[in-house]
């Protein structure tokens, strides 16, 4: 089915008799965009082993003489260089709360952060990922102010609800009320607010809202977005009597947006942010049920090219806290993507907390509670959600990844650095594209002053940097943040040179050792192989591996890419002693050089 037919089919599902008119509007939007931006049709969105995405706030680095965006560009160019080639700019728009996610104006750059010219300059060196925060908009936005006045079309952009309506079936990611009272020219009304009373949900059952968002997405493409993150996309459609999460209509919205991008700007991809259990999360690649019996993966899907790998973070934490790779290994063994152009976005730290919902069914409730207990012990906080029966349960852990892995009350600098880098090595080894939260580059600690200032749990992991002070810290080789930064940068530079780390390269997991994570990556042409070994304990671990399970050839040596040392192999048997939290990336000779 072509993109045009896909759009029309989904519009019919969503809007019935209105769909023909809506399609004509969308078609006109696409044609106008193509006429102005023909270059967007020249390339296709593709990913390689060179891709690594830095997740950062646009105002992460502060200097007195530059805009925040220029300070960011300065830090990247002078300190990271080619170690990353993508930058995910968290919302840089004017905002009223939630560190940018309560957007006042979707089309403006917050003047306190910089200008569109600053973003265009950044795009000359890095591919950019923008947020489309389209489930909701700020109470202070012009759209909502016009709603309050009853002005068309905005009077129909939001969801009004009688507060006596039974909403008990609806999934709640927060403990705040679902409906918020607002004053309008027609009196008090109650509007739908999934996340906070400052973030008013948009009504996608109104096709005019969909048309606005399509125009917005293409505006982002015009301003050099190469990847667009659909924030909280699973919540965009509301039907009373359901959970209002991950409904078929939400998937239809993603299908329409993907088809529009394929027609107008195939060089820009979509990534969905859906903090839900794994089986629900991967459905945003598209429904592969019609692919059963196919001899190989089709080239292209009909939803997002990338989905967030939310289960990875809690599983990695559990792995290091328990000293056992079993749960992680069992999960990795199940991983696959349904289409050739799709990839997981692997991350274990972000601007949000570490969600525990995606760990449901992968580790036990007792093991999840152990993560909660460890977070509190390490000085973190815990956020909750409201259940349908009115009770509360844990939603996410609020703590920096470094402090989640390492006990601040029992610090051991050498082991703490090794443990942290080992966690990143697992993420960097997996099939997919790595997402590196800026604080992971330095092993940032919990920011209690940030928490005190905002009174919001997530602020503990959102500290901003004075760039001069940070660079001064990084000039000290004995500083723990310096050690982490340069070890991390080394891994990134090594990784991007290995075809075996292509997002779609082969992945084989081994379960030979409960204390060592063992993963084989094989390049698409099967000429390059990297065996990843990570000791996830504080004890030296011995490993013995029959390399006939790695390849049908006999090798006399392999090379550790990290230390650049040659390692002898005796009669296809690899024997190694891995020091506490040590990582090996073992590269084997190509087939035509096998001895």
C-alpha positions as CSV (number, residue, x, y, z in Angstrom):
1,X,0.0,0.0,0.0
2,X,1.4,3.4,-0.9
3,X,1.7,6.4,1.4
4,X,-1.4,8.1,-0.1
5,X,-3.6,5.1,0.4
6,X,-2.3,4.6,3.9
7,X,-3.2,8.2,4.9
8,X,-6.7,7.9,3.4
9,X,-7.3,4.6,5.1
10,X,-6.3,6.0,8.5
11,X,-8.3,9.2,8.0
12,X,-11.4,7.1,7.2
13,X,-10.9,5.1,10.4
14,X,-10.5,8.3,12.5
15,X,-12.9,10.8,10.9
16,X,-15.3,8.8,8.7
17,X,-17.2,11.1,6.3
18,X,-14.9,14.0,6.9
19,X,-11.8,12.0,5.7
20,X,-12.0,13.0,2.0
21,X,-11.9,16.7,2.8
22,X,-9.1,16.2,5.3
23,X,-7.1,14.3,2.7
24,X,-7.4,17.2,0.3
25,X,-6.0,19.5,3.0
26,X,-3.1,17.2,3.8
27,X,-2.3,16.8,0.1
28,X,-2.2,20.5,-0.3
29,X,0.1,20.9,2.7
30,X,2.5,18.3,1.3
31,X,2.5,19.8,-2.2
32,X,3.2,23.3,-0.8
33,X,6.1,21.9,1.3
34,X,7.6,20.0,-1.6
35,X,7.5,23.1,-3.8
36,X,9.5,25.1,-1.3
37,X,11.8,22.4,0.0
38,X,12.7,20.0,-2.9
39,X,15.9,19.1,-1.1
40,X,13.9,17.2,1.5
41,X,13.1,14.6,-1.2
42,X,16.7,13.9,-2.1
43,X,17.8,11.6,0.8
44,X,16.2,8.8,2.8
45,X,16.4,8.5,6.5
46,X,19.1,5.9,7.2
47,X,21.1,4.9,10.2
48,X,24.7,3.5,10.5
49,X,27.2,2.4,13.2
50,X,28.5,6.0,13.2
51,X,25.2,7.2,14.8
52,X,25.1,8.1,18.5
53,X,22.6,10.6,19.8
54,X,23.4,13.0,22.7
55,X,20.3,13.9,24.7
56,X,20.7,17.4,26.1
57,X,18.8,20.5,27.1
58,X,19.5,23.4,24.7
59,X,20.5,25.5,27.8
60,X,22.6,22.8,29.3
61,X,25.8,24.9,29.2
62,X,25.9,28.5,30.4
63,X,28.6,31.1,29.6
64,X,28.3,34.9,30.2
65,X,29.2,35.9,26.6
66,X,27.2,33.5,24.4
67,X,23.6,32.2,24.0
68,X,23.0,28.8,25.6
69,X,22.8,27.2,22.2
70,X,26.1,28.7,21.1
71,X,27.7,27.5,24.4
72,X,26.3,24.0,23.6
73,X,27.8,24.1,20.1
74,X,31.1,25.4,21.6
75,X,31.3,22.5,24.1
76,X,30.5,19.8,21.5
77,X,32.9,21.1,18.9
78,X,35.8,21.6,21.3
79,X,35.4,18.6,23.6
80,X,33.4,15.8,22.0
81,X,34.4,16.3,18.4
82,X,33.4,13.3,16.3
83,X,32.4,11.1,19.2
84,X,28.8,11.9,18.6
85,X,27.0,13.0,15.4
86,X,23.5,13.5,16.6
87,X,22.1,16.0,19.1
88,X,18.6,15.6,20.6
89,X,17.6,19.1,21.7
90,X,15.0,18.7,24.4
91,X,12.2,21.3,24.0
92,X,13.8,24.7,23.4
93,X,10.5,26.6,22.9
94,X,9.0,29.2,25.2
95,X,7.5,27.2,28.1
96,X,5.7,27.7,31.3
97,X,6.8,24.6,33.2
98,X,8.3,21.1,33.2
99,X,11.6,22.3,31.8
100,X,10.3,23.0,28.4
101,X,7.6,20.3,28.0
102,X,4.8,22.8,28.7
103,X,5.1,24.6,25.4
104,X,3.7,28.1,24.9
105,X,4.7,28.5,21.3
106,X,5.6,25.5,19.1
107,X,7.3,27.6,16.4
108,X,9.5,29.9,18.5
109,X,12.9,29.5,20.2
110,X,12.9,30.6,23.8
111,X,14.9,33.9,23.5
112,X,16.6,33.1,26.8
113,X,18.2,30.1,25.1
114,X,19.0,31.4,21.6
115,X,17.5,31.8,18.1
116,X,16.7,29.7,15.1
117,X,20.0,30.9,13.6
118,X,21.8,29.2,16.5
119,X,19.9,25.9,15.8
120,X,20.7,26.2,12.1
121,X,24.4,26.7,12.9
122,X,24.3,23.5,15.1
123,X,22.7,21.6,12.3
124,X,25.7,22.2,10.0
125,X,27.8,19.9,12.3
126,X,25.2,17.6,13.8
127,X,22.0,15.9,12.8
128,X,19.3,17.2,15.0
129,X,16.4,15.6,16.8
130,X,13.5,17.8,17.9
131,X,10.6,17.2,20.3
132,X,7.0,17.4,19.0
133,X,5.2,17.8,22.3
134,X,1.8,17.4,20.7
135,X,-0.3,15.6,23.3
136,X,-0.6,18.8,25.2
137,X,0.2,22.5,25.2
138,X,0.7,25.2,27.9
139,X,-2.1,26.9,29.6
140,X,-0.3,30.1,28.7
141,X,-0.3,29.4,25.0
142,X,-2.2,31.5,22.6
143,X,-4.2,28.5,21.5
144,X,-5.6,27.9,25.0
145,X,-6.2,31.6,25.7
146,X,-8.3,31.7,22.5
147,X,-10.2,28.6,23.7
148,X,-11.0,30.5,26.9
149,X,-12.4,33.3,24.8
150,X,-14.5,30.9,22.7
151,X,-12.6,31.9,19.5
152,X,-12.8,29.6,16.5
153,X,-11.0,27.2,15.7
154,X,-9.3,27.0,19.1
155,X,-12.6,26.6,21.0
156,X,-12.6,23.0,19.7
157,X,-8.9,22.3,20.2
158,X,-9.2,21.0,23.8
159,X,-11.2,18.3,25.6
160,X,-14.0,19.5,27.9
161,X,-15.4,17.0,30.3
162,X,-18.2,16.9,32.9
163,X,-16.3,16.2,36.2
164,X,-19.0,13.7,37.2
165,X,-18.0,11.4,34.3
166,X,-16.7,8.0,35.3
167,X,-13.0,8.1,34.4
168,X,-11.8,5.3,36.5
169,X,-10.7,3.1,33.6
170,X,-8.2,5.7,32.3
171,X,-4.5,5.0,32.9
172,X,-2.9,7.7,35.1
173,X,0.8,8.3,34.8
174,X,0.6,10.9,37.6
175,X,-1.2,11.4,40.9
176,X,-2.6,14.8,40.0
177,X,-6.3,15.1,38.9
178,X,-7.1,14.2,35.3
179,X,-9.5,17.1,34.9
180,X,-8.6,20.7,35.7
181,X,-11.0,23.6,36.2
182,X,-10.4,26.7,34.0
183,X,-12.2,30.0,33.7
184,X,-13.6,30.9,30.3
185,X,-15.9,33.6,28.9
186,X,-18.7,31.1,29.2
187,X,-17.9,30.2,32.9
188,X,-15.9,27.5,34.5
189,X,-15.1,24.4,32.4
190,X,-13.1,21.3,33.1
191,X,-10.4,20.3,30.6
192,X,-8.4,17.1,30.2
193,X,-4.9,17.4,31.7
194,X,-3.0,14.1,31.6
195,X,0.3,15.4,33.2
196,X,-0.4,18.6,35.0
197,X,-2.9,21.5,35.2
198,X,-0.4,23.6,33.2
199,X,-0.4,21.0,30.3
200,X,-3.7,21.0,28.5
201,X,-4.4,18.0,26.3
202,X,-5.2,18.6,22.6
203,X,-8.2,17.0,21.1
204,X,-7.1,14.9,18.1
205,X,-10.7,13.9,17.4
206,X,-10.9,17.3,15.8
207,X,-9.2,17.0,12.4
208,X,-8.1,20.6,12.5
209,X,-5.7,19.7,15.4
210,X,-4.2,17.0,13.2
211,X,-3.7,19.4,10.3
212,X,-2.0,21.9,12.7
213,X,0.4,19.2,13.9
214,X,1.2,18.1,10.3
215,X,2.1,21.7,9.4
216,X,4.2,21.9,12.6
217,X,6.1,18.7,11.8
218,X,7.0,20.0,8.4
219,X,8.0,23.4,9.9
220,X,10.5,21.4,12.1
221,X,11.9,19.7,9.0
222,X,12.3,23.2,7.4
223,X,14.4,24.1,10.4
224,X,16.7,21.1,10.1
225,X,15.1,18.4,12.2
226,X,16.3,15.0,10.9
227,X,14.5,13.1,13.6
228,X,11.2,14.1,15.4
229,X,10.4,12.7,18.8
230,X,6.7,12.2,19.3
231,X,6.4,12.9,23.0
232,X,3.8,11.0,25.0
233,X,2.2,9.9,21.8
234,X,0.4,7.0,23.3
235,X,-2.0,9.4,25.1
236,X,-3.2,11.5,22.2
237,X,-6.6,9.8,21.7
238,X,-9.3,9.7,24.3
239,X,-12.2,7.3,24.4
240,X,-14.2,7.2,27.6
241,X,-14.5,3.6,29.0
242,X,-10.9,2.7,27.8
243,X,-7.5,3.3,29.3
244,X,-7.0,6.1,26.8
245,X,-3.4,4.8,26.3
246,X,-2.0,3.2,23.2
247,X,-5.5,3.1,21.5
248,X,-5.7,2.0,17.9
249,X,-6.4,5.7,17.0
250,X,-3.1,6.7,18.6
251,X,-1.3,4.3,16.2
252,X,-3.4,5.7,13.4
253,X,-2.1,9.2,14.2
254,X,1.5,7.9,14.0
255,X,0.8,6.1,10.7
256,X,-0.5,9.3,9.2
257,X,2.5,11.3,10.4
258,X,4.9,8.7,9.1
259,X,3.2,8.6,5.6
260,X,3.2,12.4,5.4
261,X,7.0,12.4,6.2
262,X,7.6,9.6,3.6
263,X,5.9,11.7,1.0
264,X,7.2,15.2,1.9
265,X,10.5,14.6,3.8
266,X,11.7,11.1,3.6
267,X,15.1,12.3,4.9
268,X,13.5,12.8,8.4
269,X,12.5,10.0,10.7
270,X,10.0,9.5,13.6
271,X,10.8,8.2,17.0
272,X,8.0,7.4,19.5
273,X,8.3,8.0,23.3
274,X,6.0,5.5,25.0
275,X,6.9,4.6,28.5
276,X,5.0,1.4,28.7
277,X,5.7,-2.4,28.9
278,X,7.9,-3.7,26.2
279,X,5.2,-5.6,24.2
280,X,3.1,-2.4,23.9
281,X,6.1,-0.3,23.2
282,X,7.4,-2.2,20.1
283,X,4.0,-2.0,18.5
284,X,4.9,1.6,17.5
285,X,7.1,0.1,14.8
286,X,3.9,-0.9,13.1
287,X,1.8,-4.0,13.3
288,X,3.9,-7.0,12.0
289,X,1.0,-9.4,12.3
290,X,0.5,-9.4,8.6
291,X,4.2,-10.4,8.1
292,X,4.0,-13.9,9.5
293,X,5.4,-16.4,7.0
294,X,7.5,-13.8,5.3
295,X,11.0,-15.1,4.6
296,X,12.7,-11.9,5.6
297,X,11.9,-8.5,7.1
298,X,10.2,-6.1,4.7
299,X,12.2,-2.9,4.0
300,X,9.9,-0.4,5.5
301,X,7.3,-0.1,8.2
302,X,4.3,2.2,8.5
303,X,4.9,3.8,12.0
304,X,8.0,5.0,13.7
305,X,11.5,4.2,12.4
306,X,12.7,4.2,16.0
307,X,11.2,3.4,19.4
308,X,12.6,4.1,22.9
309,X,13.9,1.0,24.6
310,X,12.4,1.8,28.0
311,X,12.9,-1.7,29.5
312,X,16.7,-1.4,29.2
313,X,17.3,1.0,32.0
314,X,15.6,-0.9,34.9
315,X,17.0,-4.2,33.6
316,X,20.5,-2.8,33.6
317,X,20.1,-1.5,37.1
318,X,18.7,-4.8,38.2
319,X,21.7,-6.6,36.6
320,X,24.3,-4.6,38.4
321,X,22.5,-4.6,41.7
322,X,21.9,-8.3,41.7
323,X,25.2,-9.3,40.0
324,X,23.3,-11.6,37.7
325,X,22.7,-11.1,33.9
326,X,20.0,-13.7,33.6
327,X,17.0,-11.4,33.3
328,X,18.8,-9.1,30.9
329,X,20.0,-12.0,28.8
330,X,16.6,-13.5,28.6
331,X,15.1,-10.2,27.4
332,X,17.8,-9.4,24.9
333,X,17.3,-12.9,23.3
334,X,13.7,-11.9,22.5
335,X,14.6,-8.6,20.8
336,X,14.0,-8.1,17.1
337,X,12.6,-5.3,14.8
338,X,10.0,-6.1,12.2
339,X,11.3,-3.9,9.4
340,X,14.7,-3.3,7.8
341,X,14.5,0.5,8.4
342,X,13.6,0.3,12.1
343,X,15.9,0.4,15.1
344,X,15.7,0.5,18.9
345,X,16.8,3.7,20.6
346,X,18.9,2.3,23.5
347,X,19.2,4.5,26.6
348,X,19.6,3.9,30.3
349,X,19.5,7.6,31.4
350,X,17.5,10.5,30.3
351,X,16.0,13.8,31.4
352,X,13.1,11.8,32.9
353,X,13.3,9.3,35.7
354,X,13.9,5.6,35.2
355,X,10.5,4.1,34.5
356,X,9.7,0.8,36.3
357,X,6.5,0.0,34.3
358,X,8.6,-1.3,31.3
359,X,10.2,-3.9,33.7
360,X,6.9,-5.5,34.5
361,X,6.9,-9.1,33.5
362,X,10.7,-9.0,32.9
363,X,11.6,-9.1,36.6
364,X,9.5,-9.8,39.6
365,X,7.6,-7.3,41.7
366,X,10.1,-8.1,44.5
367,X,13.0,-7.3,42.3
368,X,11.3,-4.0,41.2
369,X,10.8,-3.1,44.8
370,X,14.5,-3.8,45.4
371,X,15.3,-1.1,42.8
372,X,13.0,1.3,44.7
373,X,14.7,0.5,48.0
374,X,18.2,1.0,46.4
375,X,17.1,4.3,44.9
376,X,16.0,5.6,48.2
377,X,19.1,4.3,49.9
378,X,21.3,6.1,47.3
379,X,19.6,9.5,48.0
380,X,17.0,9.4,45.1
381,X,13.3,9.8,45.1
382,X,10.3,7.8,43.8
383,X,7.4,9.1,41.7
384,X,4.0,7.4,41.8
385,X,1.0,7.0,39.5
386,X,-2.7,6.6,40.5
387,X,-4.3,3.2,39.8
388,X,-7.9,2.7,38.7
389,X,-8.9,1.7,42.2
390,X,-7.5,4.9,43.7
391,X,-4.4,3.4,45.1
392,X,-0.9,4.5,44.1
393,X,2.1,2.5,42.7
394,X,5.6,3.3,41.7
395,X,6.0,4.9,38.2
396,X,9.6,6.0,38.0
397,X,12.8,6.3,40.0
398,X,14.2,9.9,40.2
399,X,18.0,9.7,40.6
400,X,21.1,10.2,38.4
401,X,22.3,7.0,36.8
402,X,25.7,7.3,38.5
403,X,24.1,7.5,41.9
404,X,21.6,4.8,41.0
405,X,24.5,2.4,40.3
406,X,26.8,3.6,43.1
407,X,26.1,4.2,46.8
408,X,27.2,7.8,47.7
409,X,27.6,6.6,51.3
410,X,30.1,3.9,50.3
411,X,32.1,5.5,47.6
412,X,35.0,3.8,45.9
413,X,36.2,6.0,43.0
414,X,37.9,3.3,41.0
415,X,35.1,0.7,41.3
416,X,32.4,3.4,40.9
417,X,33.9,4.6,37.6
418,X,34.3,1.0,36.3
419,X,30.8,0.1,37.3
420,X,29.3,3.1,35.5
421,X,31.3,2.7,32.3
422,X,30.4,-1.0,32.3
423,X,26.7,-0.1,32.3
424,X,27.3,2.2,29.3
425,X,29.3,-0.5,27.5
426,X,26.3,-2.8,27.6
427,X,24.1,-0.1,26.1
428,X,26.6,0.7,23.4
429,X,27.0,-2.9,22.5
430,X,23.3,-3.7,21.8
431,X,21.7,-3.6,18.3
432,X,20.1,-0.2,17.7
433,X,21.2,3.4,18.2
434,X,22.6,4.6,21.5
435,X,21.1,7.6,23.3
436,X,23.5,9.3,25.7
437,X,22.1,11.7,28.3
438,X,24.5,14.5,28.7
439,X,24.9,13.8,32.4
440,X,26.1,10.3,31.7
441,X,29.2,11.8,29.9
442,X,30.4,13.1,33.3
443,X,28.8,10.7,35.8
444,X,26.7,13.5,37.3
445,X,25.6,13.2,40.9
446,X,22.2,13.9,42.4
447,X,21.4,17.7,42.3
448,X,19.7,18.4,45.6
449,X,19.9,22.2,45.1
450,X,17.9,21.7,41.8
451,X,15.4,19.6,43.7
452,X,15.0,22.2,46.5
453,X,14.6,25.0,43.9
454,X,11.8,23.4,41.9
455,X,10.2,20.9,44.4
456,X,9.9,18.5,41.4
457,X,11.5,15.0,41.7
458,X,12.8,14.9,38.2
459,X,14.9,18.0,38.8
460,X,17.4,15.8,40.7
461,X,18.7,14.7,37.3
462,X,18.5,18.0,35.4
463,X,21.3,20.1,36.7
464,X,22.6,22.8,34.2
465,X,26.4,23.5,33.9
466,X,28.5,26.6,34.1
467,X,30.7,25.8,31.1
468,X,33.8,27.4,32.5
469,X,33.5,25.6,35.8
470,X,32.9,22.3,34.0
471,X,35.9,22.7,31.7
472,X,38.0,23.5,34.8
473,X,36.8,20.2,36.3
474,X,37.6,18.3,33.2
475,X,41.2,19.7,33.2
476,X,41.9,17.8,36.4
477,X,42.9,14.2,35.4
478,X,42.1,13.0,38.9
479,X,38.5,14.2,38.9
480,X,36.0,11.4,38.7
481,X,34.0,13.3,36.1
482,X,37.1,13.6,33.9
483,X,37.8,9.9,34.1
484,X,34.3,9.0,33.1
485,X,34.2,11.6,30.3
486,X,37.4,10.4,28.5
487,X,36.6,6.7,29.0
488,X,33.1,7.3,27.6
489,X,34.5,9.3,24.7
490,X,36.9,6.5,23.9
491,X,34.1,3.9,23.7
492,X,32.1,6.1,21.4
493,X,35.0,6.7,19.0
494,X,35.8,3.0,18.9
495,X,32.2,2.0,18.3
496,X,31.6,4.2,15.3
497,X,34.4,2.5,13.4
498,X,33.0,-1.0,13.7
499,X,30.5,-2.2,11.1
500,X,29.5,-4.9,13.6
501,X,27.8,-2.1,15.6
502,X,25.5,-1.1,12.8
503,X,22.0,-0.7,14.2
504,X,20.8,-3.7,12.2
505,X,23.9,-5.8,12.5
506,X,23.4,-9.4,13.8
507,X,23.1,-9.9,17.5
508,X,23.6,-13.2,19.4
509,X,23.4,-13.4,23.2
510,X,25.2,-16.1,25.3
511,X,24.1,-17.4,28.7
512,X,27.3,-19.2,29.6
513,X,28.0,-17.1,32.7
514,X,25.6,-15.5,35.2
515,X,28.1,-12.7,36.0
516,X,29.3,-11.8,32.5
517,X,27.2,-10.2,29.8
518,X,28.2,-11.8,26.6
519,X,27.0,-10.6,23.2
520,X,28.2,-11.2,19.7
521,X,27.6,-8.5,17.0
522,X,28.1,-9.4,13.3
523,X,28.2,-6.9,10.5
524,X,25.6,-7.0,7.8
525,X,28.0,-8.7,5.3
526,X,29.2,-11.0,8.1
527,X,32.9,-10.0,7.6
528,X,33.2,-8.1,10.9
529,X,32.5,-9.6,14.4
530,X,32.8,-8.0,17.8
531,X,32.3,-10.2,20.9
532,X,31.3,-8.0,23.8
533,X,32.1,-9.2,27.3
534,X,31.2,-7.2,30.4
535,X,31.8,-8.2,34.0
536,X,28.9,-6.9,36.0
537,X,30.3,-7.7,39.4
538,X,33.0,-6.3,41.8
539,X,34.9,-9.7,41.7
540,X,37.3,-11.0,39.0
541,X,35.4,-13.5,36.8
542,X,36.9,-16.3,34.7
543,X,35.3,-17.0,31.3
544,X,35.8,-19.8,28.9
545,X,34.1,-19.8,25.6
546,X,34.1,-22.2,22.6
547,X,34.6,-19.9,19.6
548,X,33.1,-22.4,17.2
549,X,29.9,-20.9,18.6
550,X,31.1,-17.5,17.3
551,X,32.1,-18.5,13.8
552,X,32.7,-21.5,11.7
553,X,36.4,-20.8,11.6
554,X,39.5,-21.3,13.7
555,X,41.2,-18.1,15.0
556,X,44.6,-18.0,16.6
557,X,44.2,-14.4,18.0
558,X,41.6,-11.7,18.5
559,X,42.1,-8.0,19.4
560,X,40.5,-6.1,22.2
561,X,39.4,-2.9,20.7
562,X,39.4,-1.0,24.0
563,X,43.0,-1.8,25.1
564,X,44.2,-2.6,21.5
565,X,45.9,-5.8,22.9
566,X,46.1,-9.0,21.0
567,X,44.7,-12.0,22.8
568,X,45.8,-15.6,22.1
569,X,43.2,-18.3,21.3
570,X,44.0,-22.0,22.0
571,X,42.3,-24.5,19.8
572,X,39.2,-22.4,19.5
573,X,38.9,-21.9,23.2
574,X,38.9,-18.3,24.6
575,X,39.9,-18.0,28.2
576,X,40.0,-14.7,30.0
577,X,40.0,-13.2,33.5
578,X,37.8,-10.1,33.6
579,X,38.7,-7.7,36.4
580,X,35.8,-6.1,38.3
581,X,33.5,-4.3,35.9
582,X,35.9,-4.8,33.0
583,X,34.7,-4.7,29.4
584,X,36.2,-6.4,26.4
585,X,35.2,-5.7,22.8
586,X,37.0,-8.5,21.0
587,X,37.4,-8.2,17.2
588,X,38.1,-11.2,15.1
589,X,39.9,-11.4,11.8
590,X,37.8,-11.3,8.6
591,X,37.0,-14.6,6.9
592,X,39.7,-14.3,4.2
593,X,42.4,-13.8,6.8
594,X,41.5,-16.7,9.1
595,X,44.4,-19.0,10.0
